[in-house]
Amino acid sequence: MRAFRLPSQVFSNSRTTCHLGLSAASIMEALTAIGFIANVIQFVDLGAKLVGSAKEMRNSVSGMTLENKSLEEVTIQMRDLTSRLEPPQNACTHPR
């Protein structure tokens, strides 16, 4: 007697395979390779950004990036503005 496999059956019994004939192990290996490549790309991108920032700091007069210099200026302006603030005249105080 011969056993037949139904077309709707996704996996075989002898070795786990899908309809395309790929084994689960080969699929996992491909996904692992894709993940590894993505990590390498992220690492290279981070390295390029770090090198770019280091060059920008080296070439600047202040030793800061343009973004950091801008943030410093905004912070100084905010500090100056808040130092000029006065408390309200009729401030309500709540007893504790």
MONOR-V924333 format. One record per backbone hydrogen bond with DSSP energy under -1.0 kcal/mol. CO is the residue of the C=O (numbers start at 1). NH is the residue of the N-H. E is the energy in kcal/mol with one decimal. If there is no record, write none. Layout:
co=<CO	CO>
nh=<NH	NH>
e=<E	E>
This chain:
co=<6	16	18	22	23	24	25	26	27	28	29	30	31	32	33	34	35	36	37	38	39	40	41	42	43	44	45	46	47	48	49	50	51	52	53	54	55	65	66	67	68	69	70	71	72	73	74	75	76	77	78	79>
nh=<9	24	21	18	27	28	29	30	31	32	33	34	35	36	37	38	39	40	41	42	43	44	45	46	47	48	49	50	51	52	53	54	55	56	57	58	59	69	70	71	72	73	74	75	76	77	78	79	80	81	82	83>
e=<-1.6	-1.3	-2.0	-1.8	-1.9	-2.4	-2.3	-1.9	-2.3	-2.4	-2.2	-2.2	-2.4	-2.4	-2.5	-2.2	-2.1	-2.2	-2.3	-2.2	-2.3	-2.5	-2.4	-2.5	-2.4	-2.4	-2.2	-2.5	-2.4	-2.3	-2.4	-2.4	-2.4	-2.2	-2.5	-2.3	-2.2	-2.4	-2.4	-2.4	-2.2	-2.2	-2.3	-2.4	-2.3	-2.3	-2.6	-2.4	-2.4	-2.5	-2.6	-1.7>
